[in-house]
Amino acid sequence: MDADQKAIETLLMTQLQGFADRDAASMSDIYTEDADWTNAFGRTITGRDAIISYLGELFADSHFSDNSMAGQPEISVRTVGEE
């Protein structure tokens, strides 16, 4: 695994752990200041601070946080394009 693949895997694991712990603040380093984040319903949030705020509100919602993750997703990273 090259350095880019390892960095992507680390980012994904940080996000996974943040969701599992319901800890939005722990994910602040994985988003850039001008990041776009789109949820499963098509709502797009722009900017690190807005994303972390949204996730904090989401995790505080009992309808979201009463459930638990069914399991850890399988992570696979592959290069797209020329190497």
Buried (B, 14 or more C-beta within 10 A) or exposed (E): EEEEEEEBBEBBEBBBEBBEEBEBEBBEEBBEEEBEBEEEEEEEBEBBEEBBEBBBEBBEEEEEEEEEEEEEEEEEBEEEEEE
